[in-house]
Amino acid sequence: MSQLSFRDDLLQSLNGRSVIVTGAARGIGAATATLLNEHGALVCITDLPARKEDAHALIDSMKHPENAIFAPASVTDWTALMHVFKTALSRFGAIHMVVANAGIMESSPVLDVSVDDAGDPIESAEANRVLDVNLKGTLNTLRLSLHYMTKNSPASDGFRGSIVLVASISGYFGSTGNAAYIASKHGVIGLLRASLDKAASLGVRVNAVTPGYTPTGITREFGNVITQAGLDANTPGAVATAIAFAAADPSRHGTSCLVLGHHLHEMEYSRASILQYWLGQDAAAALARFGAFVKSIGGYRLPKWEPIDNVD
């Protein structure tokens, strides 16, 4: 993996840029919104309607509260989230950057199967909730971002917009056992990889930030255990800094910044560089040929739509 460093001058480019941050009333999202606002960005905070008081308290605490607004929505609700984008566009005139940060973790083990009164297994509503917020919600945010950013004129760096997906170290590894969260964050990394060509064709950069353990609301129950074990932990502010640089750096597209205590490493370019060792040279070459062919014909040929109950 390649060690990353941040250029302080990049934060100056945030001045006057409009940003939407999802899941921004607390935790990493709040730290990100605060940092962006501190450097002159026009920030639209979005979170659940129930977080209204937290969001307004956050805005009141900012260096430039006049440059921040709150627009409530669940990222799983397409219409409500679209309204957030329209609100930001109306207030700020453009949407330059979006941080897809909203995420949750299951509150019970989703691979433990409970049964109903008849002894039949019950579907996991908790797993569905996590997948909806973390994966569907990120996809919703990504799609809306691409749509509205294409309305921008190219900036001096040639891009129309910048999107940062907040993934997790669980998007690369899966040893912690929280299956729905791990699956959803693997999906976020999949969205990063799958969106790159389309986003580039629209003049939009997409990157990810991949935090290790960070003490926030969804991880508070685990915090004391981590501290007592003497293990590395992030701060929301450190992750926010990585997000801000990913959003602002015009040289980055398709990167994923691992934030693990004091370790900052790029994951995606590193993965590509070791494929020949992981798969073997022959398999890596075959995979590259297939990918190049699919790209040369304009993308994967999608099947015709059929009702799900008619699919073999």
C-alpha positions as CSV (number, residue, x, y, z in Angstrom):
1,M,0.0,0.0,0.0
2,S,1.2,3.5,-0.8
3,Q,1.5,6.0,2.1
4,L,-0.6,9.2,1.6
5,S,0.2,12.7,2.6
6,F,-2.0,15.8,2.5
7,R,-1.2,19.2,0.9
8,D,-2.5,21.9,3.2
9,D,-3.0,24.3,0.3
10,L,-5.8,22.1,-1.1
11,L,-8.1,23.1,1.7
12,Q,-8.0,26.6,0.4
13,S,-9.8,25.4,-2.7
14,L,-12.9,24.6,-0.6
15,N,-13.7,28.3,-0.2
16,G,-17.0,29.1,-1.8
17,R,-17.6,25.5,-2.9
18,S,-21.0,24.0,-2.1
19,V,-21.1,20.6,-0.4
20,I,-23.8,18.2,0.7
21,V,-22.9,15.8,3.6
22,T,-25.2,13.0,4.4
23,G,-25.5,11.6,7.9
24,A,-24.0,14.9,9.1
25,A,-25.7,15.7,12.4
26,R,-23.3,13.5,14.4
27,G,-20.0,11.7,14.3
28,I,-17.8,11.7,11.2
29,G,-20.4,13.5,9.2
30,A,-20.6,16.4,11.7
31,A,-16.8,16.6,11.9
32,T,-16.6,16.7,8.1
33,A,-19.3,19.4,7.8
34,T,-17.6,21.5,10.4
35,L,-14.1,21.2,8.8
36,L,-15.5,22.1,5.3
37,N,-17.4,25.1,6.7
38,E,-14.2,26.2,8.6
39,H,-12.4,26.4,5.2
40,G,-15.2,28.4,3.6
41,A,-17.4,25.8,2.0
42,L,-21.1,26.2,1.7
43,V,-22.5,23.2,3.5
44,C,-25.8,21.5,3.3
45,I,-26.2,19.1,6.3
46,T,-28.7,16.3,5.7
47,D,-29.8,13.7,8.3
48,L,-33.0,12.2,9.6
49,P,-35.7,14.6,10.6
50,A,-35.4,13.4,14.2
51,R,-31.8,14.8,14.2
52,K,-33.0,18.4,13.5
53,E,-31.9,19.7,17.0
54,D,-28.5,18.1,16.6
55,A,-28.1,19.5,13.1
56,H,-29.0,23.1,14.2
57,A,-26.8,22.9,17.2
58,L,-24.0,21.8,14.9
59,I,-24.6,24.8,12.6
60,D,-24.7,27.2,15.5
61,S,-21.2,25.9,16.6
62,M,-19.6,26.4,13.2
63,K,-17.2,29.1,12.3
64,H,-19.5,30.4,9.5
65,P,-23.0,29.4,10.5
66,E,-24.4,31.6,7.8
67,N,-22.9,29.3,5.2
68,A,-24.7,26.1,6.4
69,I,-28.2,24.8,6.1
70,F,-30.0,21.7,7.3
71,A,-32.2,19.7,4.9
72,P,-33.8,16.6,6.5
73,A,-34.0,13.3,4.7
74,S,-33.4,9.6,4.9
75,V,-31.0,8.5,2.2
76,T,-33.3,5.5,1.6
77,D,-36.1,7.9,0.5
78,W,-35.4,8.9,-3.1
79,T,-37.9,11.7,-3.1
80,A,-36.8,13.3,0.2
81,L,-33.1,13.0,-0.8
82,M,-33.8,14.6,-4.2
83,H,-35.5,17.5,-2.3
84,V,-32.2,17.9,-0.3
85,F,-30.3,18.3,-3.6
86,K,-32.8,20.7,-4.9
87,T,-32.7,22.7,-1.7
88,A,-28.9,22.9,-1.9
89,L,-29.0,23.9,-5.5
90,S,-31.6,26.6,-4.8
91,R,-29.6,28.0,-1.9
92,F,-26.1,27.8,-3.2
93,G,-26.5,27.8,-7.0
94,A,-24.6,24.6,-7.7
95,I,-23.6,21.4,-6.0
96,H,-19.8,21.0,-6.3
97,M,-19.1,18.2,-3.8
98,V,-21.0,15.5,-2.1
99,V,-19.9,13.3,0.9
100,A,-22.0,10.1,1.0
101,N,-21.4,9.4,4.7
102,A,-24.8,8.2,6.1
103,G,-24.4,4.7,7.6
104,I,-25.6,2.4,10.4
105,M,-24.6,-0.9,11.9
106,E,-26.8,-3.8,13.0
107,S,-27.9,-3.9,16.6
108,S,-28.2,-7.7,16.7
109,P,-26.3,-10.5,14.9
110,V,-28.1,-11.0,11.6
111,L,-26.8,-14.5,11.1
112,D,-28.5,-15.6,14.3
113,V,-31.8,-16.9,13.0
114,S,-34.9,-16.5,15.2
115,V,-38.1,-18.4,14.6
116,D,-41.8,-17.6,14.8
117,D,-44.4,-19.3,16.8
118,A,-44.7,-22.0,14.1
119,G,-40.9,-22.7,14.3
120,D,-40.3,-21.1,10.9
121,P,-37.2,-18.9,10.4
122,I,-37.9,-15.1,10.4
123,E,-36.4,-12.8,7.8
124,S,-33.9,-10.3,9.3
125,A,-35.4,-6.9,9.3
126,E,-32.2,-5.6,10.9
127,A,-30.1,-6.8,7.9
128,N,-32.4,-5.2,5.5
129,R,-32.3,-1.9,7.4
130,V,-28.5,-1.9,7.3
131,L,-28.3,-2.8,3.6
132,D,-30.9,-0.2,2.7
133,V,-29.1,2.7,4.5
134,N,-25.5,1.8,3.8
135,L,-25.8,0.5,0.2
136,K,-29.0,1.6,-1.3
137,G,-28.6,5.0,0.4
138,T,-25.1,5.4,-0.9
139,L,-26.3,4.4,-4.4
140,N,-29.1,7.0,-4.2
141,T,-26.7,9.7,-3.1
142,L,-24.2,8.8,-5.9
143,R,-26.8,8.8,-8.6
144,L,-28.3,12.2,-7.5
145,S,-24.8,13.6,-7.3
146,L,-23.9,12.6,-10.8
147,H,-27.2,14.0,-12.1
148,Y,-26.8,17.4,-10.5
149,M,-23.1,17.8,-11.0
150,T,-23.4,17.5,-14.8
151,K,-25.2,20.8,-14.7
152,N,-22.0,22.5,-13.5
153,S,-19.5,24.1,-15.8
154,P,-16.1,22.5,-15.6
155,A,-13.8,24.1,-12.9
156,S,-10.2,25.1,-13.5
157,D,-9.2,21.5,-12.8
158,G,-11.5,20.3,-15.6
159,F,-14.0,18.6,-13.3
160,R,-17.6,19.4,-12.7
161,G,-17.8,17.8,-9.3
162,S,-16.3,15.6,-6.6
163,I,-18.0,12.7,-4.7
164,V,-16.6,11.0,-1.6
165,L,-18.0,7.7,-0.5
166,V,-17.4,6.9,3.1
167,A,-16.7,3.2,3.2
168,S,-14.9,1.3,6.0
169,I,-12.0,-1.1,6.5
170,S,-14.9,-3.6,6.7
171,G,-15.3,-3.0,3.0
172,Y,-12.0,-4.9,2.4
173,F,-11.9,-7.3,5.3
174,G,-14.6,-9.3,7.2
175,S,-13.3,-10.8,10.3
176,T,-15.4,-8.8,12.8
177,G,-18.6,-10.8,12.1
178,N,-21.1,-8.0,11.7
179,A,-22.3,-9.5,8.5
180,A,-24.8,-6.9,7.2
181,Y,-22.4,-4.0,7.9
182,I,-19.5,-5.8,6.3
183,A,-21.6,-6.8,3.2
184,S,-22.9,-3.2,2.8
185,K,-19.4,-1.6,3.0
186,H,-18.0,-4.2,0.5
187,G,-20.9,-2.9,-1.7
188,V,-19.8,0.7,-1.2
189,I,-16.3,-0.2,-2.5
190,G,-18.0,-2.0,-5.4
191,L,-19.9,1.2,-6.2
192,L,-16.7,3.1,-6.2
193,R,-15.1,0.8,-8.7
194,A,-18.2,0.5,-10.9
195,S,-18.9,4.2,-11.1
196,L,-15.4,5.4,-12.2
197,D,-15.8,5.3,-16.0
198,K,-19.3,6.8,-16.0
199,A,-18.3,9.5,-13.6
200,A,-15.2,10.4,-15.5
201,S,-17.2,10.7,-18.7
202,L,-19.4,13.2,-16.9
203,G,-16.4,15.1,-15.5
204,V,-16.9,14.0,-12.0
205,R,-14.3,12.5,-9.6
206,V,-15.3,9.7,-7.2
207,N,-13.1,8.6,-4.3
208,A,-13.6,6.7,-1.1
209,V,-12.4,7.1,2.5
210,T,-12.0,3.9,4.4
211,P,-11.8,4.4,8.2
212,G,-10.8,1.8,10.7
213,Y,-12.4,1.9,14.1
214,T,-13.6,5.4,14.8
215,P,-15.5,6.2,18.1
216,T,-18.9,7.5,16.9
217,G,-22.5,6.8,17.9
218,I,-22.7,3.5,16.0
219,T,-19.5,2.1,17.6
220,R,-19.8,3.6,21.2
221,E,-20.5,0.1,22.7
222,F,-17.1,-1.1,21.5
223,G,-15.1,1.9,22.4
224,N,-14.0,1.0,25.9
225,V,-12.8,-2.4,24.7
226,I,-10.6,-0.9,22.0
227,T,-9.2,1.7,24.4
228,Q,-8.4,-0.9,27.1
229,A,-6.7,-3.2,24.5
230,G,-4.4,-0.3,23.5
231,L,-5.4,-0.6,19.8
232,D,-5.2,2.2,17.2
233,A,-8.4,4.2,16.9
234,N,-9.3,7.2,14.7
235,T,-10.9,10.4,15.7
236,P,-13.9,11.7,13.7
237,G,-11.7,14.8,13.0
238,A,-8.9,12.7,11.4
239,V,-11.4,10.9,9.1
240,A,-13.0,14.3,8.2
241,T,-9.6,15.6,7.2
242,A,-9.1,12.6,4.9
243,I,-12.6,13.2,3.4
244,A,-11.9,16.9,2.8
245,F,-8.6,16.2,1.0
246,A,-10.3,13.4,-1.1
247,A,-13.0,15.9,-2.1
248,A,-10.5,18.7,-2.9
249,D,-7.6,17.0,-4.6
250,P,-8.0,17.2,-8.4
251,S,-5.4,14.5,-8.9
252,R,-7.5,11.8,-7.2
253,H,-10.1,9.7,-9.0
254,G,-10.8,6.1,-8.0
255,T,-8.7,6.2,-4.8
256,S,-9.6,4.8,-1.4
257,C,-7.8,6.3,1.6
258,L,-7.4,3.9,4.6
259,V,-7.5,5.9,7.8
260,L,-6.2,3.6,10.6
261,G,-4.9,5.6,13.6
262,H,-1.8,7.4,12.3
263,H,-1.6,5.2,9.2
264,L,-2.9,6.7,5.9
265,H,-2.7,4.4,2.9
266,E,-4.2,4.3,-0.6
267,M,-6.0,1.0,-1.1
268,E,-7.2,0.8,-4.7
269,Y,-4.1,1.6,-6.7
270,S,-2.2,-0.7,-4.4
271,R,-4.7,-3.5,-5.0
272,A,-4.3,-3.1,-8.8
273,S,-0.5,-3.3,-8.5
274,I,-0.5,-6.7,-6.7
275,L,-3.1,-8.4,-8.9
276,Q,-0.5,-10.4,-10.7
277,Y,0.8,-11.8,-7.4
278,W,-2.6,-12.4,-6.0
279,L,-4.2,-14.1,-9.1
280,G,-1.0,-15.1,-10.9
281,Q,0.3,-13.4,-14.1
282,D,-1.8,-15.5,-16.5
283,A,-5.1,-15.0,-14.7
284,A,-4.4,-11.3,-14.1
285,A,-3.6,-10.9,-17.9
286,A,-6.8,-12.7,-18.8
287,L,-8.8,-10.5,-16.5
288,A,-7.2,-7.4,-18.0
289,R,-8.0,-8.5,-21.5
290,F,-11.6,-9.2,-20.6
291,G,-12.0,-5.8,-18.9
292,A,-10.5,-4.0,-21.9
293,F,-12.8,-5.9,-24.3
294,V,-15.9,-5.0,-22.3
295,K,-14.8,-1.3,-22.2
296,S,-14.1,-1.4,-26.0
297,I,-17.7,-2.4,-26.7
298,G,-19.2,0.3,-24.5
299,G,-19.8,-1.7,-21.4
300,Y,-21.3,-5.0,-20.3
301,R,-24.4,-6.1,-22.3
302,L,-27.3,-6.0,-19.9
303,P,-30.1,-8.6,-20.1
304,K,-33.6,-7.6,-21.0
305,W,-35.8,-6.8,-18.1
306,E,-38.1,-9.7,-17.0
307,P,-40.3,-10.1,-13.9
308,I,-38.3,-11.8,-11.2
309,D,-40.8,-14.7,-11.0
310,N,-40.1,-15.6,-14.6
311,V,-36.3,-15.8,-14.2
312,D,-34.9,-19.3,-14.2
